[in-house]
């Protein structure tokens, strides 16, 4: 199962969220295939650097042992897709689409038109708790 993990999932996993930690552990156990983009890694590095600097080493160690798949960034956005997400989140969502992921897990679901995304892109946008309790493989 290919799962795109938004920046806030990675940050929260290393900052202490149990559900987010469970998700990245599923990746480490090869029960899911975590996918990110360079934009996600860049955002994560900036956020950790300013809010939780000790997390930078934890992420670097995890990525070296269990590297997620790196999706291409998407900067050319078809105008028909502009209503799917907040403009700042759209390039990341479209990277998930280009990488052919089944899920997009984010703690910030309010910025995504969940039903439209599924109808147009066939990606399920879910919160970490929902993914862990309902959607992830056991």
NORFENKA-V865722 format. One line per field, one symbol per residue. phi: phi as a letter, one per 40 degrees, with the letter a starting at -180 (. if undefined). psi: psi as a letter, one per 20 degrees, with the letter a starting at -180 (. if undefined). Layout:
phi: ???
psi: ???
//
This chain:
phi: .cbcbcdcccdcccchcccccdcccccccgcbbcbbbcccccccccccdcbadccdcccdcccccbcccccccbbcbcccbcccaddcccdcdccccccfccbbbacbcccbcdccccccbgbccbcdcccccbbccc
psi: ppoporghggghgiijpgghghghhhghjkhropprrhgggggggggghhhmhihghggggghhhmprpoqqqoiopphiihjhrqhhighgghghghjlqhqopqjlhhjpngghggghikpopqqgghgghhhqq.
//
